[in-house]
Amino acid sequence: MNPKDPRPLAALGHARMYAQAVEPAARRLEAIGVRPIVIKEDFAVLELRGGTHIVLRQSEDEEALKAPFDLMYDDLDGARDLLKFAGFQVTEIEPGRIHDSFWASAPEGFRIQINSSHAEGRPI
């Protein structure tokens, strides 16, 4: 433990996410700034800022295709444009009490909520 490091000691290690087609879904996530670690036809691991890994698996279950977590971007308008350009269907940005947000649906079946970040200017 480094007393000069202001970051929390714990980090979220892995988050599971499902898509109807894993490899194309992983490539689509890569197009929106998620770093690929391993991409196979039926299994993928991708990395978020801060080191959290998304473990991507295949499912046809409609409820499982809704990501159980959200992604945050510093520039929400830019993120919406990025996701739209990457082939996602996106909703309008809705103002919120803490975060502004929108939903993005991928052709591979998964849906994910995209939020504004409240950690702007702070290194993670």
N, CA, C and O of each residue as an XYZ file, in Angstrom:
496
protein
N       0.843     -1.178      0.000
C       0.000      0.000      0.000
C       0.888      1.242      0.000
O       1.818      1.373      0.796
N       0.571      2.130     -0.905
C       1.339      3.357     -1.065
C       0.534      4.527     -0.496
O      -0.506      4.872     -1.057
N       0.978      5.143      0.591
C       0.205      6.237      1.189
C       0.100      7.473      0.292
O      -0.741      8.338      0.541
N       0.940      7.572     -0.750
C       0.880      8.713     -1.673
C      -0.095      8.479     -2.825
O      -0.382      9.396     -3.595
N      -0.603      7.257     -2.941
C      -1.549      6.931     -4.000
C      -2.965      7.152     -3.484
O      -3.411      6.421     -2.599
N      -3.693      8.154     -4.021
C      -5.028      8.488     -3.496
C      -6.142      7.546     -3.957
O      -7.286      7.680     -3.525
N      -5.810      6.596     -4.831
C      -6.859      5.713     -5.348
C      -7.338      4.744     -4.273
O      -6.581      4.419     -3.358
N      -8.580      4.277     -4.367
C      -9.058      3.249     -3.444
C      -8.189      1.995     -3.562
O      -7.594      1.747     -4.611
N      -8.116      1.214     -2.498
C      -7.307     -0.007     -2.512
C      -7.910     -1.084     -3.397
O      -7.174     -1.826     -4.048
N      -9.221     -1.182     -3.435
C      -9.887     -2.247     -4.190
C     -10.362     -1.729     -5.543
O     -10.661     -0.547     -5.713
N     -10.419     -2.644     -6.490
C     -10.936     -2.334     -7.826
C     -11.859     -3.467     -8.249
O     -11.697     -4.600     -7.796
N     -12.814     -3.175     -9.103
C     -13.664     -4.213     -9.669
C     -12.817     -5.022    -10.639
O     -12.262     -4.464    -11.585
N     -12.708     -6.321    -10.420
C     -11.851     -7.163    -11.246
C     -12.506     -7.586    -12.550
O     -11.989     -7.290    -13.627
N     -13.638     -8.278    -12.464
C     -14.282     -8.826    -13.648
C     -15.777     -8.575    -13.610
O     -16.409     -8.680    -12.559
N     -16.335     -8.243    -14.763
C     -17.771     -8.068    -14.923
C     -18.198     -8.934    -16.092
O     -17.593     -8.873    -17.163
N     -19.219     -9.730    -15.904
C     -19.691    -10.623    -16.962
C     -20.737     -9.914    -17.811
O     -21.583     -9.175    -17.309
N     -20.650    -10.161    -19.105
C     -21.570     -9.561    -20.060
C     -21.878    -10.611    -21.126
O     -21.047    -11.472    -21.414
N     -23.077    -10.535    -21.710
C     -23.492    -11.524    -22.701
C     -23.885    -10.844    -24.009
O     -24.356     -9.706    -24.023
N     -23.679    -11.574    -25.111
C     -24.081    -11.129    -26.440
C     -24.527    -12.351    -27.225
O     -24.182    -13.478    -26.871
N     -25.288    -12.137    -28.282
C     -25.717    -13.255    -29.117
C     -24.560    -13.798    -29.951
O     -24.514    -14.993    -30.242
N     -23.633    -12.935    -30.335
C     -22.452    -13.333    -31.118
C     -21.234    -12.692    -30.460
O     -21.056    -11.476    -30.536
N     -20.398    -13.499    -29.817
C     -19.316    -12.986    -28.970
C     -18.241    -12.246    -29.756
O     -17.935    -11.096    -29.440
N     -17.669    -12.876    -30.764
C     -16.543    -12.240    -31.466
C     -16.931    -10.897    -32.089
O     -16.207     -9.919    -31.899
N     -18.057    -10.809    -32.835
C     -18.442     -9.499    -33.376
C     -18.761     -8.477    -32.274
O     -18.474     -7.290    -32.428
N     -19.350     -8.937    -31.169
C     -19.651     -8.026    -30.061
C     -18.366     -7.491    -29.447
O     -18.286     -6.312    -29.100
N     -17.364     -8.346    -29.312
C     -16.073     -7.910    -28.768
C     -15.430     -6.873    -29.686
O     -14.865     -5.889    -29.208
N     -15.510     -7.082    -30.979
C     -14.945     -6.113    -31.941
C     -15.695     -4.776    -31.864
O     -15.095     -3.710    -32.005
N     -17.008     -4.846    -31.641
C     -17.792     -3.616    -31.526
C     -17.400     -2.867    -30.252
O     -17.297     -1.640    -30.267
N     -17.181     -3.591    -29.149
C     -16.718     -2.947    -27.914
C     -15.332     -2.342    -28.106
O     -15.037     -1.271    -27.576
N     -14.493     -3.024    -28.856
C     -13.166     -2.481    -29.161
C     -13.283     -1.150    -29.904
O     -12.495     -0.233    -29.672
N     -14.268     -1.049    -30.794
C     -14.466      0.173    -31.581
C     -14.891      1.363    -30.726
O     -14.779      2.510    -31.160
N     -15.383      1.095    -29.503
C     -15.802      2.204    -28.636
C     -14.836      2.426    -27.474
O     -15.183      3.072    -26.485
N     -13.612      1.883    -27.600
C     -12.580      2.201    -26.638
C     -12.323      1.181    -25.555
O     -11.668      1.494    -24.561
N     -12.824     -0.040    -25.719
C     -12.560     -1.111    -24.758
C     -11.414     -1.954    -25.330
O     -11.478     -2.380    -26.483
N     -10.378     -2.194    -24.541
C      -9.169     -2.861    -25.029
C      -9.335     -4.386    -25.038
O      -9.676     -4.979    -24.015
N      -9.091     -5.029    -26.210
C      -9.193     -6.485    -26.275
C      -7.985     -7.152    -25.608
O      -6.846     -6.715    -25.776
N      -8.253     -8.204    -24.858
C      -7.206     -9.031    -24.260
C      -7.192    -10.384    -24.966
O      -6.154    -10.821    -25.462
N      -8.350    -11.044    -25.009
C      -8.536    -12.316    -25.711
C      -9.876    -12.255    -26.419
O     -10.889    -11.923    -25.805
N      -9.891    -12.573    -27.708
C     -11.156    -12.641    -28.437
C     -11.199    -13.956    -29.192
O     -10.372    -14.222    -30.064
N     -12.190    -14.781    -28.834
C     -12.448    -16.039    -29.527
C     -13.900    -16.051    -29.952
O     -14.655    -15.141    -29.610
N     -14.301    -17.070    -30.693
C     -15.665    -17.142    -31.199
C     -16.698    -17.161    -30.084
O     -17.764    -16.559    -30.218
N     -16.393    -17.849    -28.978
C     -17.391    -18.031    -27.925
C     -16.995    -17.433    -26.576
O     -17.700    -17.633    -25.586
N     -15.880    -16.703    -26.521
C     -15.367    -16.176    -25.258
C     -14.444    -15.004    -25.541
O     -13.608    -15.067    -26.442
N     -14.596    -13.936    -24.773
C     -13.698    -12.794    -24.937
C     -13.461    -12.133    -23.585
O     -14.310    -12.172    -22.695
N     -12.300    -11.533    -23.455
C     -11.963    -10.722    -22.292
C     -11.477     -9.382    -22.826
O     -10.580     -9.323    -23.666
N     -12.084     -8.307    -22.327
C     -11.722     -6.959    -22.750
C     -11.477     -6.120    -21.511
O     -12.047     -6.385    -20.452
N     -10.630     -5.107    -21.640
C     -10.232     -4.320    -20.480
C     -10.747     -2.888    -20.560
O     -10.704     -2.243    -21.607
N     -11.236     -2.415    -19.410
C     -11.676     -1.035    -19.269
C     -10.582     -0.203    -18.614
O      -9.637     -0.747    -18.044
N     -10.712      1.109    -18.698
C      -9.810      1.997    -17.972
C      -9.878      1.629    -16.492
O     -10.964      1.403    -15.957
N      -8.749      1.571    -15.846
C      -8.710      1.180    -14.454
C      -8.417     -0.298    -14.259
O      -8.158     -0.738    -13.139
N      -8.456     -1.082    -15.360
C      -8.076     -2.483    -15.292
C      -9.198     -3.487    -15.151
O      -8.934     -4.690    -15.167
N     -10.438     -3.050    -15.014
C     -11.551     -4.001    -14.927
C     -11.664     -4.768    -16.240
O     -11.546     -4.186    -17.318
N     -11.892     -6.070    -16.145
C     -12.058     -6.904    -17.324
C     -13.529     -7.242    -17.525
O     -14.223     -7.626    -16.584
N     -13.991     -7.097    -18.754
C     -15.308     -7.581    -19.150
C     -15.106     -8.989    -19.698
O     -14.331     -9.191    -20.633
N     -15.796     -9.951    -19.120
C     -15.788    -11.322    -19.620
C     -17.054    -11.476    -20.451
O     -18.163    -11.422    -19.919
N     -16.888    -11.664    -21.739
C     -18.007    -11.699    -22.681
C     -18.283    -13.146    -23.093
O     -17.392    -13.851    -23.566
N     -19.540    -13.576    -22.905
C     -19.967    -14.935    -23.243
C     -21.219    -14.855    -24.112
O     -21.822    -13.790    -24.247
N     -21.604    -15.981    -24.696
C     -22.756    -16.051    -25.584
C     -24.018    -16.387    -24.805
O     -23.995    -17.218    -23.897
N     -25.130    -15.728    -25.170
C     -26.437    -16.039    -24.619
C     -27.511    -15.537    -25.566
O     -27.313    -14.561    -26.290
N     -28.637    -16.207    -25.553
C     -29.814    -15.768    -26.303
C     -30.880    -15.217    -25.363
O     -31.894    -14.685    -25.814
N     -30.651    -15.342    -24.063
C     -31.615    -14.900    -23.057
C     -31.723    -13.373    -23.070
O     -30.743    -12.669    -22.825
N     -32.912    -12.879    -23.354
C     -33.142    -11.437    -23.498
C     -32.716    -10.652    -22.259
O     -32.119     -9.582    -22.382
N     -33.013    -11.164    -21.079
C     -32.641    -10.455    -19.848
C     -31.129    -10.445    -19.649
O     -30.581     -9.455    -19.164
N     -30.453    -11.520    -20.011
C     -28.987    -11.588    -19.859
C     -28.285    -10.631    -20.810
O     -27.157    -10.216    -20.541
N     -28.927    -10.272    -21.914
C     -28.305     -9.393    -22.914
C     -28.256     -7.927    -22.475
O     -27.593     -7.110    -23.114
N     -28.944     -7.597    -21.402
C     -28.865     -6.252    -20.827
C     -27.676     -6.257    -19.867
O     -27.695     -6.962    -18.858
N     -26.641     -5.471    -20.179
C     -25.435     -5.465    -19.351
C     -25.786     -5.108    -17.906
O     -26.561     -4.181    -17.673
N     -25.229     -5.828    -16.939
C     -25.535     -5.568    -15.526
C     -24.704     -4.424    -14.938
O     -24.649     -4.253    -13.720
N     -24.073     -3.659    -15.792
C     -23.262     -2.521    -15.376
C     -23.368     -1.458    -16.456
O     -23.908     -1.725    -17.529
N     -22.868     -0.269    -16.197
C     -22.878      0.796    -17.185
C     -21.441      1.168    -17.525
O     -20.505      0.785    -16.822
N     -21.279      1.912    -18.598
C     -19.979      2.493    -18.942
C     -20.071      3.994    -18.745
O     -21.117      4.592    -18.999
N     -18.987      4.609    -18.294
C     -18.948      6.059    -18.120
C     -17.918      6.652    -19.085
O     -16.847      6.084    -19.296
N     -18.258      7.783    -19.654
C     -17.370      8.535    -20.535
C     -17.328      9.977    -20.040
O     -18.337     10.514    -19.582
N     -16.155     10.599    -20.135
C     -16.008     12.000    -19.747
C     -16.826     12.911    -20.666
O     -17.423     13.883    -20.203
N     -16.855     12.599    -21.961
C     -17.575     13.392    -22.958
C     -18.771     12.571    -23.443
O     -18.638     11.755    -24.355
N     -19.932     12.787    -22.837
C     -21.108     11.975    -23.140
C     -21.616     12.208    -24.563
O     -22.013     11.258    -25.238
N     -21.609     13.458    -25.026
C     -22.028     13.732    -26.404
C     -21.101     13.037    -27.393
O     -21.558     12.434    -28.364
N     -19.802     13.125    -27.143
C     -18.828     12.458    -28.000
C     -18.985     10.947    -27.956
O     -18.839     10.278    -28.979
N     -19.282     10.402    -26.777
C     -19.496      8.959    -26.639
C     -20.718      8.521    -27.431
O     -20.696      7.474    -28.079
N     -21.776      9.307    -27.383
C     -22.989      8.960    -28.139
C     -22.679      8.925    -29.634
O     -23.106      8.011    -30.339
N     -21.932      9.927    -30.116
C     -21.532      9.945    -31.527
C     -20.661      8.734    -31.858
O     -20.843      8.106    -32.901
N     -19.715      8.405    -30.977
C     -18.818      7.265    -31.178
C     -19.608      5.964    -31.278
O     -19.374      5.163    -32.182
N     -20.537      5.752    -30.359
C     -21.322      4.524    -30.372
C     -22.216      4.449    -31.609
O     -22.362      3.386    -32.212
N     -22.805      5.564    -31.975
C     -23.648      5.603    -33.176
C     -22.813      5.256    -34.412
O     -23.248      4.477    -35.260
N     -21.620      5.834    -34.510
C     -20.715      5.560    -35.632
C     -20.288      4.092    -35.645
O     -20.068      3.518    -36.712
N     -20.168      3.479    -34.451
C     -19.752      2.080    -34.332
C     -20.903      1.106    -34.581
O     -20.715     -0.104    -34.458
N     -22.087      1.605    -34.928
C     -23.194      0.741    -35.303
C     -24.228      0.474    -34.231
O     -25.130     -0.338    -34.435
N     -24.117      1.136    -33.096
C     -25.114      0.981    -32.037
C     -26.338      1.831    -32.355
O     -26.217      2.887    -32.976
N     -27.506      1.378    -31.935
C     -28.686      2.230    -31.904
C     -28.651      2.915    -30.550
O     -28.514      2.248    -29.524
N     -28.772      4.227    -30.532
C     -28.654      4.974    -29.278
C     -29.914      5.795    -29.021
O     -30.551      6.294    -29.949
N     -30.257      5.922    -27.752
C     -31.381      6.768    -27.363
C     -30.869      8.201    -27.194
O     -29.667      8.457    -27.270
N     -31.779      9.104    -26.969
C     -31.394     10.471    -26.657
C     -30.758     10.507    -25.261
O     -31.029      9.642    -24.427
N     -29.925     11.495    -25.020
C     -29.319     11.678    -23.695
C     -30.386     12.236    -22.752
O     -31.032     13.243    -23.042
N     -30.551     11.558    -21.625
C     -31.512     11.982    -20.610
C     -30.755     12.573    -19.422
O     -29.810     11.961    -18.923
N     -31.166     13.765    -18.965
C     -30.517     14.330    -17.784
C     -30.904     13.542    -16.534
O     -32.027     13.052    -16.415
N     -29.968     13.431    -15.621
C     -30.231     12.714    -14.382
C     -29.778     13.521    -13.179
O     -29.172     14.582    -13.328
N     -30.067     13.026    -12.005
C     -29.687     13.711    -10.779
C     -28.170     13.714    -10.581
O     -27.593     14.720    -10.167
N     -27.531     12.581    -10.880
C     -26.076     12.472    -10.733
C     -25.395     12.339    -12.086
O     -24.367     12.969    -12.334
N     -25.963     11.525    -12.956
C     -25.392     11.286    -14.286
C     -26.423     11.595    -15.357
O     -27.614     11.345    -15.169
N     -25.974     12.135    -16.470
C     -26.773     12.126    -17.683
C     -26.475     10.786    -18.345
O     -25.385     10.240    -18.170
N     -27.428     10.250    -19.104
C     -27.198      8.917    -19.657
C     -28.014      8.665    -20.907
O     -28.961      9.390    -21.214
N     -27.624      7.614    -21.624
C     -28.396      7.098    -22.747
C     -28.181      5.593    -22.812
O     -27.264      5.061    -22.187
N     -29.030      4.912    -23.573
C     -28.904      3.476    -23.781
C     -28.388      3.220    -25.183
O     -28.730      3.932    -26.127
N     -27.552      2.184    -25.308
C     -27.004      1.785    -26.601
C     -27.309      0.305    -26.822
O     -27.066     -0.528    -25.950
N     -27.842     -0.006    -27.994
C     -28.162     -1.394    -28.362
C     -27.302     -1.792    -29.549
O     -27.261     -1.090    -30.560
N     -26.612     -2.929    -29.422
C     -25.723     -3.414    -30.478
C     -26.438     -4.420    -31.367
O     -27.354     -5.103    -30.908
N     -26.038     -4.525    -32.631
C     -26.625     -5.534    -33.511
C     -26.451     -6.967    -32.981
O     -27.214     -7.860    -33.351
N     -25.457     -7.185    -32.122
C     -25.207     -8.512    -31.552
C     -26.133     -8.814    -30.378
O     -25.972     -9.832    -29.704
N     -27.101     -7.934    -30.130
C     -28.142     -8.207    -29.162
C     -27.973     -7.597    -27.793
O     -28.954     -7.504    -27.055
N     -26.778     -7.173    -27.412
C     -26.628     -6.651    -26.057
C     -26.993     -5.177    -25.976
O     -26.907     -4.436    -26.955
N     -27.409     -4.770    -24.766
C     -27.760     -3.370    -24.478
C     -26.940     -2.926    -23.281
O     -26.684     -3.706    -22.363
N     -26.532     -1.666    -23.301
C     -25.746     -1.146    -22.189
C     -26.082      0.327    -21.971
O     -26.292      1.078    -22.924
N     -26.129      0.719    -20.715
C     -26.364      2.117    -20.379
C     -25.033      2.853    -20.370
O     -24.034      2.348    -19.858
N     -25.031      4.046    -20.941
C     -23.835      4.881    -21.000
C     -24.104      6.127    -20.164
O     -25.096      6.824    -20.377
N     -23.209      6.403    -19.207
C     -23.367      7.535    -18.280
C     -22.259      8.554    -18.446
O     -21.163      8.255    -18.918
N     -22.591      9.779    -18.037
C     -21.551     10.808    -17.923
C     -20.687     10.457    -16.711
O     -21.148      9.831    -15.757
N     -19.442     10.872    -16.775
C     -18.525     10.598    -15.672
C     -18.547     11.735    -14.674
O     -18.695     12.897    -15.052
N     -18.400     11.408    -13.408
C     -18.264     12.445    -12.397
C     -16.871     12.393    -11.800
O     -16.626     12.932    -10.721
N     -15.957     11.739    -12.511
C     -14.568     11.635    -12.056
C     -13.646     12.427    -12.981
O     -12.453     12.137    -13.067
N     -14.194     13.423    -13.670
C     -13.405     14.195    -14.625
C     -12.206     14.830    -13.950
O     -12.297     15.366    -12.845
N     -11.081     14.755    -14.643
C      -9.870     15.398    -14.168
C      -9.130     14.628    -13.086
O      -8.061     15.054    -12.649
N      -9.676     13.512    -12.650
C      -9.020     12.705    -11.625
C      -8.418     11.468    -12.265
O      -9.122     10.751    -12.976
N      -7.146     11.193    -12.040
C      -6.561      9.982    -12.624
C      -7.151      8.735    -11.985
O      -7.392      8.684    -10.779
N      -7.380      7.723    -12.831
C      -7.870      6.452    -12.303
C      -6.899      5.357    -12.625
O      -7.129      4.202    -12.265
